[in-house]
Amino acid sequence: MLARYIPRLFYKGGRTPLYLTFFVTNRCNLKCEHCFYSAELNLPTQEMTVEEINRMASTMDPFPVLNYSGGEPFLRDDLDDVTHAFYKHNQTNYLTIPTNGTYLKKTQEILPRMLEKCPDMLVTLNFSVDGLEEEHNRIRSGGKGGSGLFKTTMKTFEALKPMKKEYKNLRMGFITTFTATNQDQIDDVYDHLKSTGPDNVTINLIRGTPKDPAVKNIDISKFRKVTQRIKDDLMDAKLPGFDPFLAAMSTRRYDLILKTYEEKRFQTLCYASRIFGVLYPNGDVYPCEMFGPEKKIGNIRDFDMDFRKLWFSKRNKEIADWVVDTKCFCTHECNASCNISFNAGEFTKAGTRAAGLVAKKILA
């Protein structure tokens, strides 16, 4: 199923993205202090309709990886239909959905419909948890208490977990943003989340321009320590959703992000505008969510919903060349995952590491 993408390890041109991040909405009910998208949240926006998304997806080539972002994705009541558009037109294999876990009823209604409409798509639902109890509540309410947020999110996780028995294409985990606020408690956060039996626990490094700039004043040694624990657990298959290749990719991603942050320089070629793209709720398309308006490729509505026309435009070619020529770099996890996945050398290293994990598990 994924063999069709192997040639892209060597040839990057001629096709639309293989890795798409889609901000499905800018609506959100929380005010997280580390949010890099806070300036756009809840502004009046003409979100792309399901009809428009279907028209756009029909002009795109098959692609394996789709990441939702926002805003809170489950504020779109039609999220299952949005997802099915990519499944139907692009045979998308992997979808990741971050959620703050505060909409249990909506999620219980939408998620089964999505899983049934897209039976061959592996859907990973990642609950955002940034601290324990009061710390999480404060971080996600903009410092205003947010009473009950932590308990609500954990309740939603536990309520949905039985769904995995019925839907084998569902994975559930947690994602935590490492910041100056939670860095001293990050090991306790990881221990607690791991104890609840998730398929994965991911800790992302604070990035971009957060709502509160002070949260970027981190001690990178603490990030190194906790991610080493995650890497060790991945290598020892201590999480229920163990997948040798995903584990190998994740450990390499942590290595790459740490090295990039510490050395503050280019480490590996970035495929933004060639393999990777970002779509915003109003139809704006960017090479990367780290870029501002000066690097906007265009709006899909201005191209009559034809993604190929936009992607193969002179404008995108210029941006793709700029990314390569300037040796653009960042610590964004989605970019790092893409750059590892579609780099022949990195892919080979990950494959070798995955084979070692399989052998280790067999011999254990």
Residue frames as qw, qx, qy, qz and C-alpha x, y, z in Angstrom:
[[0.000, 0.883, 0.470, 0.000, 0.00, 0.00, 0.00],
 [0.215, -0.909, 0.112, 0.338, 2.83, 2.40, 0.81],
 [0.698, -0.072, 0.470, 0.536, 5.19, 0.97, -1.83],
 [0.419, 0.762, 0.375, 0.321, 3.85, 3.48, -4.36],
 [0.120, -0.992, 0.044, -0.024, 5.64, 6.28, -2.46],
 [0.803, -0.337, 0.222, 0.439, 9.13, 4.73, -2.45],
 [0.583, 0.474, 0.228, 0.620, 10.19, 6.58, -5.63],
 [0.082, -0.939, -0.088, -0.323, 9.63, 9.84, -3.76],
 [0.725, -0.584, 0.105, 0.350, 12.64, 9.01, -1.62],
 [0.597, -0.106, 0.385, 0.696, 14.71, 9.86, -4.67],
 [0.129, 0.334, 0.439, 0.824, 12.54, 12.13, -6.82],
 [0.031, -0.411, -0.562, 0.717, 10.63, 14.99, -5.19],
 [0.211, 0.277, -0.165, -0.923, 8.99, 16.73, -8.13],
 [0.258, -0.027, -0.765, -0.589, 5.98, 16.21, -10.37],
 [0.413, -0.469, -0.773, -0.111, 3.34, 15.49, -7.72],
 [0.364, -0.734, -0.019, -0.573, 1.30, 17.26, -5.05],
 [0.192, -0.594, 0.642, -0.445, 2.33, 16.92, -1.36],
 [0.622, -0.056, -0.781, 0.012, 2.73, 13.59, 0.38],
 [0.395, -0.337, -0.623, 0.585, 2.43, 15.18, 3.81],
 [0.096, -0.577, -0.271, -0.764, -0.31, 17.74, 4.49],
 [0.154, -0.300, -0.640, 0.690, -1.15, 19.66, 7.64],
 [0.147, -0.538, -0.523, -0.645, -4.70, 21.00, 7.55],
 [0.055, 0.103, 0.504, -0.856, -5.91, 23.59, 10.07],
 [0.045, -0.441, -0.845, -0.300, -9.53, 22.45, 9.78],
 [0.216, -0.868, -0.394, -0.212, -10.84, 25.33, 11.90],
 [0.281, 0.391, -0.358, 0.800, -9.60, 28.39, 13.77],
 [0.587, -0.590, -0.091, -0.547, -12.33, 28.01, 16.38],
 [0.533, 0.058, -0.735, 0.416, -11.19, 27.08, 19.87],
 [0.543, -0.734, -0.314, -0.259, -12.66, 27.13, 23.37],
 [0.743, -0.506, -0.113, 0.422, -9.32, 27.41, 25.20],
 [0.166, 0.963, -0.160, 0.138, -6.57, 30.03, 25.54],
 [0.913, -0.185, -0.031, 0.361, -3.33, 28.07, 25.85],
 [0.240, -0.896, 0.178, 0.329, -0.34, 30.18, 26.82],
 [0.457, -0.366, 0.640, 0.498, 1.96, 28.37, 24.38],
 [0.618, 0.573, 0.538, 0.025, -0.34, 28.58, 21.34],
 [0.313, -0.254, 0.387, 0.829, 1.50, 29.90, 18.27],
 [0.032, 0.402, 0.697, 0.593, -1.83, 30.25, 16.43],
 [0.118, -0.559, -0.628, 0.529, -3.51, 32.41, 19.09],
 [0.049, 0.364, -0.090, -0.926, -3.64, 35.60, 16.97],
 [0.311, 0.019, -0.650, -0.693, -5.87, 33.82, 14.41],
 [0.087, -0.271, -0.940, 0.185, -8.13, 31.94, 16.81],
 [0.073, 0.641, 0.697, -0.314, -11.85, 32.68, 16.65],
 [0.067, 0.396, -0.197, -0.895, -11.50, 35.44, 14.06],
 [0.703, 0.494, 0.254, -0.445, -14.32, 35.60, 11.48],
 [0.115, -0.397, 0.801, 0.434, -13.23, 33.11, 8.81],
 [0.801, 0.293, -0.108, -0.511, -14.97, 31.54, 5.84],
 [0.531, -0.323, 0.782, 0.039, -13.96, 27.96, 6.48],
 [0.274, 0.231, -0.779, -0.515, -13.63, 25.65, 3.51],
 [0.798, -0.006, 0.178, -0.576, -16.78, 23.62, 3.03],
 [0.700, -0.093, 0.706, 0.050, -16.91, 19.85, 2.54],
 [0.706, 0.655, 0.270, 0.001, -17.87, 20.46, -1.10],
 [0.230, 0.911, -0.343, 0.002, -14.80, 22.68, -1.59],
 [0.433, -0.556, 0.710, 0.008, -12.54, 20.17, 0.14],
 [0.792, 0.210, 0.572, 0.022, -13.82, 17.40, -2.10],
 [0.575, 0.817, 0.030, 0.020, -13.20, 19.51, -5.20],
 [0.023, -0.853, 0.521, -0.025, -9.68, 20.33, -4.01],
 [0.620, -0.344, 0.705, -0.017, -8.83, 16.75, -2.97],
 [0.825, 0.421, 0.377, -0.017, -9.93, 15.45, -6.39],
 [0.491, 0.843, -0.193, 0.107, -7.11, 17.51, -7.96],
 [0.272, -0.730, 0.618, -0.109, -4.43, 16.09, -5.62],
 [0.588, 0.287, -0.754, -0.049, -2.37, 12.93, -6.06],
 [0.837, -0.411, -0.361, -0.007, -2.62, 10.09, -3.53],
 [0.153, 0.624, -0.521, 0.562, -0.74, 10.93, -0.32],
 [0.606, -0.157, -0.761, 0.170, -0.13, 8.92, 2.86],
 [0.387, -0.308, -0.561, 0.664, -0.01, 11.40, 5.76],
 [0.144, -0.691, -0.285, -0.648, -2.58, 13.95, 6.91],
 [0.332, -0.223, -0.589, 0.702, -2.29, 15.97, 10.12],
 [0.151, -0.819, -0.433, -0.345, -5.20, 18.01, 11.42],
 [0.349, -0.086, -0.364, 0.859, -4.61, 21.15, 13.44],
 [0.160, -0.793, -0.467, -0.357, -6.52, 24.18, 14.65],
 [0.644, -0.155, -0.074, -0.745, -8.37, 25.37, 16.66],
 [0.498, -0.107, 0.808, -0.296, -10.15, 22.38, 18.14],
 [0.141, 0.092, -0.812, -0.559, -10.88, 19.95, 15.28],
 [0.060, -0.378, -0.923, 0.033, -14.00, 18.49, 16.88],
 [0.187, 0.520, 0.287, -0.783, -15.71, 21.87, 16.68],
 [0.372, 0.262, -0.548, -0.702, -16.31, 20.88, 13.04],
 [0.731, 0.062, 0.508, -0.451, -19.43, 18.73, 13.09],
 [0.842, 0.502, -0.050, -0.190, -18.57, 17.57, 9.57],
 [0.191, -0.707, 0.670, 0.120, -15.04, 16.41, 10.44],
 [0.682, 0.013, 0.730, 0.042, -15.90, 12.85, 9.35],
 [0.650, 0.698, 0.301, 0.004, -16.96, 14.09, 5.91],
 [0.103, 0.912, -0.382, -0.107, -13.83, 16.25, 5.64],
 [0.445, -0.462, 0.762, 0.091, -11.73, 13.19, 6.41],
 [0.733, 0.290, 0.616, 0.000, -13.61, 10.99, 3.97],
 [0.480, 0.858, -0.059, -0.173, -12.85, 13.45, 1.16],
 [0.024, 0.739, -0.668, -0.088, -9.13, 12.73, 1.50],
 [0.576, -0.137, 0.803, -0.070, -9.71, 9.01, 2.04],
 [0.710, 0.533, 0.438, -0.141, -11.85, 8.76, -1.10],
 [0.511, 0.854, -0.087, -0.035, -9.78, 10.92, -3.45],
 [0.180, 0.801, -0.549, 0.159, -6.25, 10.47, -2.07],
 [0.900, -0.069, -0.426, 0.055, -6.21, 7.05, -0.37],
 [0.054, -0.711, 0.478, -0.513, -4.67, 8.69, 2.69],
 [0.714, -0.034, -0.688, 0.128, -3.25, 6.07, 5.07],
 [0.486, -0.279, -0.548, 0.620, -2.46, 7.97, 8.28],
 [0.142, -0.758, -0.195, -0.606, -4.38, 10.72, 10.06],
 [0.410, -0.179, -0.579, 0.682, -3.38, 12.43, 13.29],
 [0.231, -0.754, -0.337, -0.515, -5.94, 14.50, 15.19],
 [0.251, 0.045, -0.562, 0.787, -4.89, 16.64, 18.16],
 [0.389, -0.654, -0.465, -0.453, -7.72, 17.43, 20.56],
 [0.078, -0.445, 0.501, -0.738, -8.08, 19.20, 23.89],
 [0.312, -0.160, -0.929, 0.122, -10.56, 16.51, 24.93],
 [0.154, 0.160, 0.477, -0.850, -13.26, 18.86, 26.19],
 [0.610, 0.188, -0.163, -0.753, -15.97, 17.78, 23.73],
 [0.327, -0.108, 0.934, -0.091, -16.78, 14.21, 24.72],
 [0.602, 0.467, 0.548, -0.344, -20.27, 14.06, 23.19],
 [0.485, 0.760, -0.222, -0.372, -19.16, 15.57, 19.88],
 [0.052, 0.541, -0.827, -0.143, -16.18, 13.23, 19.69],
 [0.447, 0.049, 0.872, -0.192, -18.35, 10.20, 20.50],
 [0.623, 0.612, 0.340, -0.349, -20.62, 11.17, 17.61],
 [0.423, 0.805, -0.315, -0.273, -18.03, 12.13, 14.99],
 [0.161, -0.571, 0.799, 0.102, -15.19, 9.65, 15.57],
 [0.601, 0.096, 0.792, -0.049, -17.15, 6.40, 14.92],
 [0.619, 0.726, 0.214, -0.211, -18.57, 7.86, 11.71],
 [0.186, 0.829, -0.494, -0.185, -15.05, 8.75, 10.59],
 [0.335, -0.387, 0.858, 0.033, -13.62, 5.32, 11.42],
 [0.655, 0.323, 0.671, -0.128, -16.45, 3.54, 9.60],
 [0.543, 0.815, 0.044, -0.198, -16.18, 5.72, 6.49],
 [0.339, 0.774, -0.532, 0.048, -12.39, 5.30, 6.38],
 [0.941, -0.314, 0.095, -0.089, -11.74, 1.67, 7.49],
 [0.879, 0.180, -0.044, 0.439, -8.25, 1.46, 5.98],
 [0.170, 0.753, -0.209, 0.600, -7.03, 4.74, 7.46],
 [0.609, -0.281, -0.550, 0.498, -5.10, 4.57, 10.74],
 [0.151, -0.819, -0.113, -0.541, -6.47, 7.39, 12.89],
 [0.543, -0.123, -0.533, 0.636, -4.41, 8.56, 15.86],
 [0.281, -0.853, -0.252, -0.360, -6.26, 10.71, 18.37],
 [0.537, 0.088, -0.433, 0.718, -3.78, 12.67, 20.49],
 [0.361, -0.854, -0.370, -0.046, -5.07, 14.35, 23.64],
 [0.309, 0.615, -0.259, 0.677, -3.24, 17.52, 24.58],
 [0.682, -0.694, -0.220, 0.067, -2.15, 17.42, 28.23],
 [0.406, 0.693, -0.268, 0.532, 0.46, 19.91, 29.42],
 [0.043, -0.429, 0.626, -0.650, 0.54, 19.39, 33.17],
 [0.323, -0.290, -0.888, 0.150, -1.14, 17.69, 36.11],
 [0.184, -0.712, -0.634, 0.239, -4.42, 19.03, 37.44],
 [0.072, -0.893, -0.188, 0.401, -3.97, 22.74, 38.35],
 [0.285, -0.474, 0.463, 0.693, -0.94, 23.25, 36.10],
 [0.229, 0.269, 0.786, 0.507, -2.75, 21.91, 33.04],
 [0.031, 0.804, 0.588, -0.081, -5.84, 23.93, 33.92],
 [0.159, -0.822, 0.009, 0.546, -3.87, 27.15, 34.20],
 [0.306, -0.265, 0.608, 0.683, -1.75, 26.60, 31.06],
 [0.141, 0.328, 0.801, 0.480, -4.80, 25.91, 28.89],
 [0.044, -0.838, -0.543, 0.045, -6.97, 28.70, 30.28],
 [0.313, 0.705, -0.014, 0.637, -4.42, 31.46, 29.77],
 [0.274, 0.175, -0.555, 0.766, -3.57, 31.60, 33.47],
 [0.431, -0.297, 0.052, -0.851, -7.18, 31.95, 34.62],
 [0.540, -0.196, 0.663, -0.480, -7.68, 28.68, 36.45],
 [0.564, 0.206, -0.639, -0.480, -9.72, 26.69, 33.97],
 [0.488, -0.236, 0.710, -0.449, -11.21, 24.59, 36.74],
 [0.800, 0.152, 0.510, -0.277, -11.85, 20.99, 35.72],
 [0.556, 0.661, -0.378, -0.331, -10.07, 21.01, 32.33],
 [0.058, 0.450, -0.891, 0.017, -7.61, 18.28, 33.27],
 [0.448, 0.069, 0.824, -0.340, -10.29, 15.98, 34.66],
 [0.671, 0.543, 0.157, -0.480, -12.49, 16.57, 31.62],
 [0.442, 0.628, -0.588, -0.254, -9.71, 15.65, 29.19],
 [0.049, -0.288, 0.947, -0.131, -8.76, 12.51, 31.10],
 [0.574, 0.246, 0.624, -0.470, -12.43, 11.53, 31.38],
 [0.662, 0.596, -0.130, -0.435, -12.80, 11.85, 27.61],
 [0.250, 0.525, -0.808, -0.096, -9.70, 9.72, 27.03],
 [0.245, -0.083, 0.924, -0.283, -11.00, 6.97, 29.32],
 [0.623, 0.391, 0.416, -0.535, -14.51, 7.13, 27.84],
 [0.630, 0.624, -0.277, -0.369, -13.23, 6.70, 24.28],
 [0.112, -0.525, 0.842, 0.059, -10.60, 4.05, 24.99],
 [0.620, 0.109, 0.758, -0.171, -13.06, 1.11, 24.73],
 [0.630, 0.675, 0.011, -0.384, -13.75, 2.21, 21.14],
 [0.101, 0.633, -0.732, -0.230, -10.36, 0.73, 20.17],
 [0.462, -0.037, 0.882, -0.089, -11.79, -2.77, 20.64],
 [0.610, 0.590, 0.484, -0.215, -14.40, -2.15, 17.95],
 [0.507, 0.859, -0.072, -0.018, -12.26, -0.07, 15.60],
 [0.864, -0.194, 0.157, 0.438, -8.86, -1.59, 14.92],
 [0.502, 0.528, 0.136, 0.672, -7.85, 1.50, 12.91],
 [0.251, -0.903, -0.028, -0.348, -7.93, 3.73, 16.02],
 [0.639, -0.006, -0.440, 0.631, -4.93, 4.65, 18.14],
 [0.295, -0.905, -0.176, -0.251, -5.08, 6.96, 21.16],
 [0.687, -0.034, -0.294, 0.664, -2.29, 8.82, 22.87],
 [0.255, -0.895, -0.203, 0.305, -1.15, 12.07, 24.40],
 [0.550, 0.492, 0.017, 0.675, 0.83, 15.06, 23.24],
 [0.436, -0.794, -0.205, 0.370, 2.50, 17.53, 25.58],
 [0.409, 0.800, -0.071, 0.433, 4.15, 20.81, 24.68],
 [0.704, -0.294, -0.259, 0.593, 7.41, 21.27, 26.61],
 [0.082, 0.854, 0.077, 0.508, 7.63, 24.86, 27.93],
 [0.190, 0.393, -0.526, 0.730, 9.28, 26.91, 30.65],
 [0.596, -0.384, 0.128, -0.694, 6.06, 26.50, 32.64],
 [0.946, -0.177, 0.037, -0.270, 5.97, 22.71, 32.86],
 [0.611, 0.529, -0.569, 0.152, 9.63, 21.75, 32.42],
 [0.103, -0.453, 0.733, -0.496, 10.21, 21.16, 36.14],
 [0.667, -0.015, 0.573, -0.477, 7.26, 18.76, 36.36],
 [0.608, 0.423, -0.450, -0.498, 7.63, 17.16, 32.94],
 [0.221, 0.208, -0.951, 0.054, 8.82, 13.78, 34.26],
 [0.294, 0.187, 0.755, -0.555, 5.77, 13.53, 36.52],
 [0.594, 0.435, -0.019, -0.677, 3.53, 14.43, 33.59],
 [0.487, 0.379, -0.728, -0.299, 5.11, 11.72, 31.44],
 [0.009, 0.076, -0.955, 0.288, 4.83, 9.12, 34.23],
 [0.449, 0.290, 0.541, -0.649, 1.14, 9.86, 34.73],
 [0.618, 0.465, -0.219, -0.595, 0.24, 9.81, 31.06],
 [0.357, 0.339, -0.860, -0.136, 2.16, 6.60, 30.45],
 [0.159, -0.017, 0.892, -0.424, 0.35, 4.93, 33.36],
 [0.586, 0.315, 0.286, -0.689, -3.05, 5.37, 31.68],
 [0.639, 0.115, 0.745, 0.152, -2.20, 2.90, 28.89],
 [0.447, 0.758, -0.062, -0.471, -1.93, 5.09, 25.78],
 [0.891, 0.362, 0.161, 0.222, -0.55, 3.90, 22.45],
 [0.583, 0.359, -0.062, 0.726, 1.91, 6.78, 22.44],
 [0.296, -0.878, -0.185, 0.328, 3.09, 9.76, 24.45],
 [0.576, 0.479, 0.117, 0.652, 4.76, 12.56, 22.50],
 [0.315, -0.784, -0.164, 0.508, 6.48, 15.61, 23.96],
 [0.512, 0.673, 0.233, 0.479, 6.90, 18.49, 21.52],
 [0.442, -0.219, -0.137, 0.859, 9.28, 21.40, 21.96],
 [0.116, 0.828, 0.315, -0.449, 7.72, 24.86, 22.23],
 [0.461, 0.129, 0.477, 0.737, 7.95, 26.64, 18.86],
 [0.114, 0.682, 0.490, 0.530, 6.84, 29.67, 16.89],
 [0.020, -0.338, 0.199, -0.920, 5.47, 32.83, 18.51],
 [0.294, -0.417, -0.844, 0.165, 3.48, 31.73, 21.56],
 [0.243, -0.832, -0.367, -0.338, 0.76, 33.77, 23.21],
 [0.508, -0.848, 0.145, 0.049, 3.08, 34.19, 26.22],
 [0.564, 0.688, -0.425, 0.165, 6.69, 34.64, 24.96],
 [0.318, -0.654, 0.612, -0.313, 8.09, 33.76, 28.41],
 [0.925, -0.084, 0.321, -0.184, 7.21, 30.08, 27.92],
 [0.804, 0.540, -0.205, 0.140, 10.09, 29.79, 25.42],
 [0.029, -0.765, 0.563, -0.311, 12.72, 30.38, 28.15],
 [0.972, -0.155, -0.096, -0.148, 13.38, 26.68, 28.52],
 [0.364, -0.615, 0.697, 0.055, 16.17, 24.57, 29.95],
 [0.715, 0.388, -0.462, -0.355, 16.94, 22.28, 27.02],
 [0.131, 0.321, -0.914, 0.211, 18.71, 19.77, 29.29],
 [0.477, 0.084, 0.669, -0.564, 15.33, 18.93, 30.84],
 [0.754, 0.436, -0.087, -0.484, 13.86, 18.31, 27.41],
 [0.437, 0.481, -0.758, -0.054, 16.81, 16.07, 26.59],
 [0.170, -0.202, 0.875, -0.405, 16.28, 14.09, 29.79],
 [0.633, 0.223, 0.510, -0.538, 12.57, 13.40, 29.34],
 [0.725, 0.516, -0.245, -0.385, 12.86, 12.62, 25.62],
 [0.220, 0.433, -0.873, 0.052, 15.64, 10.15, 26.41],
 [0.415, 0.009, 0.789, -0.453, 13.15, 8.40, 28.68],
 [0.728, 0.444, 0.149, -0.501, 10.63, 8.30, 25.85],
 [0.516, 0.576, -0.598, -0.209, 13.25, 6.97, 23.44],
 [0.058, -0.293, 0.927, -0.228, 14.22, 4.25, 25.91],
 [0.568, 0.197, 0.626, -0.496, 10.57, 3.24, 26.33],
 [0.696, 0.551, -0.145, -0.437, 10.07, 3.18, 22.57],
 [0.363, 0.528, -0.765, -0.066, 13.15, 1.04, 22.08],
 [0.102, -0.124, 0.933, -0.323, 12.00, -1.35, 24.80],
 [0.365, -0.285, -0.707, -0.534, 8.42, -1.50, 23.42],
 [0.119, -0.210, -0.748, 0.618, 6.94, -0.34, 26.73],
 [0.400, 0.248, 0.132, -0.872, 3.93, 1.40, 25.19],
 [0.660, 0.253, 0.670, -0.227, 0.91, -0.66, 24.02],
 [0.648, 0.721, 0.137, -0.204, 0.84, 0.71, 20.48],
 [0.431, -0.554, 0.551, 0.452, 4.37, -0.38, 19.65],
 [0.771, 0.626, 0.117, 0.014, 5.24, -0.15, 15.98],
 [0.759, -0.271, 0.186, 0.562, 8.94, -0.73, 15.22],
 [0.446, 0.432, 0.285, 0.730, 9.15, 1.67, 12.29],
 [0.177, -0.873, -0.203, -0.407, 7.21, 4.46, 14.02],
 [0.694, -0.683, 0.002, 0.227, 9.36, 3.96, 17.12],
 [0.697, -0.026, 0.221, 0.681, 12.53, 4.21, 15.05],
 [0.220, 0.653, 0.289, 0.665, 11.26, 7.35, 13.31],
 [0.401, -0.878, -0.184, -0.187, 10.27, 8.96, 16.61],
 [0.730, -0.525, 0.059, 0.434, 13.64, 8.37, 18.26],
 [0.551, 0.191, 0.277, 0.764, 15.43, 9.86, 15.25],
 [0.004, -0.803, -0.320, -0.502, 13.06, 12.85, 15.28],
 [0.542, -0.830, -0.087, 0.103, 13.93, 13.65, 18.90],
 [0.710, -0.237, 0.199, 0.633, 17.64, 13.45, 18.04],
 [0.379, 0.459, 0.362, 0.717, 17.21, 15.80, 15.09],
 [0.194, -0.880, -0.277, -0.333, 15.16, 18.37, 16.99],
 [0.647, -0.700, -0.006, 0.302, 17.59, 18.48, 19.90],
 [0.643, -0.072, 0.274, 0.712, 20.58, 18.92, 17.62],
 [0.211, 0.645, 0.375, 0.632, 18.84, 21.64, 15.61],
 [0.362, -0.898, -0.210, -0.138, 17.85, 23.55, 18.75],
 [0.687, -0.604, 0.089, 0.395, 21.27, 23.31, 20.38],
 [0.566, -0.073, 0.372, 0.732, 23.34, 24.08, 17.28],
 [0.248, 0.773, 0.227, -0.537, 20.79, 26.50, 15.78],
 [0.134, 0.527, -0.580, -0.607, 21.68, 25.49, 12.27],
 [0.778, 0.301, -0.304, -0.460, 20.62, 23.35, 9.31],
 [0.540, -0.338, 0.766, -0.084, 20.82, 19.57, 9.85],
 [0.411, 0.170, 0.855, 0.267, 18.97, 17.96, 6.98],
 [0.042, -0.118, -0.490, -0.862, 17.23, 19.06, 3.80],
 [0.341, 0.355, 0.552, -0.673, 13.74, 20.50, 4.26],
 [0.161, 0.237, 0.825, 0.487, 11.03, 19.42, 1.81],
 [0.193, 0.646, 0.440, -0.593, 8.56, 22.26, 2.45],
 [0.416, 0.649, -0.140, -0.621, 6.85, 23.28, -0.82],
 [0.351, 0.361, -0.792, -0.346, 7.87, 19.97, -2.40],
 [0.378, -0.137, -0.915, 0.025, 6.73, 17.11, -0.15],
 [0.220, -0.459, -0.674, 0.535, 5.15, 19.09, 2.67],
 [0.054, -0.424, -0.264, -0.865, 2.41, 21.71, 2.68],
 [0.029, -0.319, -0.674, 0.666, 0.05, 23.49, 5.07],
 [0.141, -0.488, -0.580, -0.637, -3.60, 24.35, 4.42],
 [0.045, 0.067, 0.500, -0.862, -5.47, 26.87, 6.58],
 [0.289, 0.466, 0.761, -0.346, -9.25, 27.02, 7.24],
 [0.350, 0.741, 0.117, -0.562, -9.84, 29.82, 4.71],
 [0.836, 0.511, 0.179, 0.088, -7.97, 28.01, 1.92],
 [0.084, 0.892, -0.443, -0.021, -4.59, 29.71, 2.29],
 [0.978, 0.052, -0.060, 0.193, -1.71, 27.36, 1.41],
 [0.140, -0.884, 0.446, -0.027, 1.77, 27.72, 2.86],
 [0.641, 0.390, -0.653, 0.101, 4.91, 25.61, 2.63],
 [0.500, -0.083, -0.695, 0.509, 5.19, 25.52, 6.42],
 [0.353, -0.822, -0.430, -0.126, 3.27, 26.84, 9.42],
 [0.572, -0.480, -0.108, 0.656, 6.43, 28.53, 10.69],
 [0.307, 0.166, 0.318, 0.881, 6.26, 31.07, 7.84],
 [0.145, 0.550, 0.357, -0.741, 4.42, 34.39, 7.79],
 [0.555, 0.708, 0.310, -0.307, 2.41, 36.04, 4.98],
 [0.144, 0.763, -0.478, -0.411, 5.54, 36.76, 2.95],
 [0.058, -0.277, 0.933, 0.224, 5.82, 33.03, 2.15],
 [0.645, 0.333, 0.514, -0.457, 2.16, 32.36, 1.37],
 [0.323, 0.022, 0.791, 0.519, 1.88, 30.31, -1.82],
 [0.276, -0.148, -0.415, -0.854, -1.70, 31.33, -2.54],
 [0.530, 0.068, 0.548, -0.644, -5.34, 30.67, -1.71],
 [0.285, 0.104, 0.926, 0.226, -6.92, 27.56, -3.18],
 [0.346, 0.705, 0.542, -0.298, -10.12, 29.47, -3.95],
 [0.168, 0.788, -0.246, -0.539, -8.15, 31.77, -6.26],
 [0.021, 0.349, -0.854, -0.386, -7.16, 28.65, -8.24],
 [0.722, 0.008, -0.295, -0.625, -10.75, 27.40, -8.61],
 [0.820, -0.353, 0.369, -0.260, -10.01, 24.72, -5.97],
 [0.893, 0.386, -0.206, 0.110, -7.38, 23.16, -8.24],
 [0.649, -0.694, 0.245, 0.194, -4.50, 22.21, -5.94],
 [0.795, 0.118, 0.317, 0.504, -2.25, 21.15, -8.82],
 [0.323, 0.803, 0.154, 0.476, -2.41, 24.61, -10.36],
 [0.353, -0.911, 0.142, -0.160, -1.44, 26.21, -7.06],
 [0.807, -0.455, 0.311, 0.213, 1.26, 23.68, -6.18],
 [0.723, 0.155, 0.379, 0.556, 2.95, 23.81, -9.59],
 [0.164, 0.973, 0.150, 0.060, 2.78, 27.59, -9.81],
 [0.516, 0.584, -0.257, 0.573, 5.85, 29.75, -10.36],
 [0.353, -0.738, 0.249, -0.518, 5.32, 31.15, -6.87],
 [0.895, -0.391, 0.186, -0.103, 5.67, 27.75, -5.18],
 [0.866, 0.308, -0.089, 0.383, 8.69, 26.85, -7.28],
 [0.200, 0.725, -0.276, 0.599, 10.40, 30.04, -6.09],
 [0.587, -0.637, 0.288, -0.409, 9.61, 29.27, -2.45],
 [0.991, -0.095, 0.062, 0.065, 10.80, 25.65, -2.77],
 [0.682, 0.485, -0.187, 0.515, 14.08, 26.88, -4.24],
 [0.123, -0.758, 0.283, -0.575, 14.41, 29.45, -1.44],
 [0.837, -0.477, 0.166, -0.211, 13.96, 26.76, 1.23],
 [0.946, 0.085, 0.018, 0.312, 16.78, 24.70, -0.31],
 [0.491, 0.632, -0.135, 0.584, 19.10, 27.61, -1.11],
 [0.224, -0.734, 0.282, -0.575, 18.88, 29.16, 2.37],
 [0.454, 0.042, -0.846, 0.276, 19.14, 25.77, 4.13],
 [0.492, -0.474, 0.022, -0.730, 15.99, 26.64, 6.06],
 [0.450, -0.052, -0.854, 0.256, 15.64, 24.84, 9.39],
 [0.486, -0.484, 0.131, -0.716, 13.38, 24.69, 12.44],
 [0.068, -0.164, 0.921, -0.346, 12.41, 22.37, 15.32],
 [0.689, 0.062, 0.060, -0.720, 8.84, 21.71, 14.18],
 [0.530, -0.151, 0.829, -0.095, 8.06, 18.02, 14.74],
 [0.746, 0.519, 0.360, -0.208, 5.80, 17.64, 11.69],
 [0.433, 0.820, -0.350, -0.130, 8.50, 19.03, 9.42],
 [0.195, -0.565, 0.801, -0.034, 11.13, 16.81, 11.02],
 [0.697, 0.093, 0.690, -0.171, 8.95, 13.71, 10.56],
 [0.704, 0.681, 0.125, -0.158, 8.42, 14.51, 6.90],
 [0.248, 0.828, -0.500, -0.058, 12.07, 15.30, 6.26],
 [0.379, -0.386, 0.838, -0.068, 13.11, 11.99, 7.83],
 [0.739, 0.261, 0.577, -0.232, 10.41, 9.93, 6.11],
 [0.711, 0.679, 0.182, -0.010, 11.22, 11.07, 2.58],
 [0.070, 0.826, -0.554, -0.073, 14.98, 11.34, 2.81],
 [0.876, 0.221, -0.425, -0.065, 16.59, 8.19, 1.41],
 [0.389, 0.370, -0.679, 0.501, 19.47, 8.22, 3.89],
 [0.350, -0.258, 0.504, -0.746, 17.30, 8.94, 6.92],
 [0.859, 0.011, -0.077, -0.506, 14.70, 6.39, 5.82],
 [0.763, 0.257, -0.584, 0.107, 17.38, 3.70, 5.52],
 [0.121, 0.321, -0.684, 0.644, 18.69, 4.49, 9.01],
 [0.592, -0.152, 0.316, -0.726, 15.17, 4.31, 10.45],
 [0.889, 0.125, -0.303, -0.319, 14.55, 1.02, 8.66],
 [0.564, 0.298, -0.694, 0.332, 17.73, -0.46, 10.07],
 [0.146, -0.250, 0.604, -0.742, 16.82, 0.70, 13.56],
 [0.759, -0.048, 0.063, -0.646, 13.30, -0.73, 13.17],
 [0.825, 0.187, -0.528, -0.076, 14.70, -4.09, 12.09],
 [0.292, 0.285, -0.726, 0.554, 16.85, -4.10, 15.21],
 [0.448, -0.177, 0.402, -0.779, 13.77, -3.44, 17.35],
 [0.870, 0.053, -0.210, -0.443, 11.90, -6.32, 15.77],
 [0.683, 0.248, -0.656, 0.204, 14.82, -8.66, 16.36],
 [0.011, 0.289, -0.640, 0.712, 15.11, -7.49, 19.95],
 [0.660, -0.113, 0.205, -0.714, 11.40, -8.13, 20.57],
 [0.876, 0.135, -0.400, -0.234, 11.57, -11.62, 19.01],
 [0.590, 0.251, -0.665, 0.383, 14.57, -12.58, 21.13],
 [0.251, -0.440, 0.425, -0.750, 13.20, -11.11, 24.34]]
